[in-house]
Amino acid sequence: MMTTKTMKKKTTATAALLAGALVLLSGCASMSGSSPDCPADARDLPLESLYGNWEARFDNLPAVAAVQLGKHPDYDGVRGTITRNGANPAKATVAQLAGDVDDEGALSIDESQDGRAISGVWSGKLQAGSCGREFRGTWRNAADESTHPFVLSKTAPPASQEGKKQ
């Protein structure tokens, strides 16, 4: 037979367990990128969150290319550059970039070595829980149609936005 004291202890313990479970579940929800501060879909990102410095890695190789993105002057998108082999100035190459987030939520970027013809095309998805700081996808070389996986990771906001919330 249970006493009132035993029932109160069990009720208190059950309430504490439920409260703990709710805290854990709410933490998991925010980690999955479903909060307004951490969108799970690139279409929900403010365009300004794409501005700044990024690192690009291709084919899971350790070499890093430096990407800088800013406001495109002609449309709601981004424009910038990618510098490959930046650690070796004699072999460094700089290409122009322009793109946006498409209707399916992919970051779509056209790359041009000469400023006229497209030399590469990027298509990447925002990674859940990255809060707009990581895209993964495929880069296609326009010269030979080869495709390469890429990871684009945010390193810093543009100088005009440092100290502001991303």
Secondary structure as UniProt FT lines:
FT   HELIX           4..31
FT   TURN            32..33
FT   TURN            36..37
FT   HELIX           42..44
FT   HELIX           47..50
FT   STRAND          52..58
FT   TURN            59..60
FT   STRAND          65..71
FT   STRAND          78..84
FT   TURN            86..87
FT   TURN            89..91
FT   STRAND          93..101
FT   TURN            103..104
FT   STRAND          106..112
FT   STRAND          120..126
FT   TURN            128..129
FT   TURN            131..132
FT   STRAND          134..141
FT   TURN            142..144
FT   STRAND          147..156
FT   HELIX           159..161
FT   TURN            162..163
//
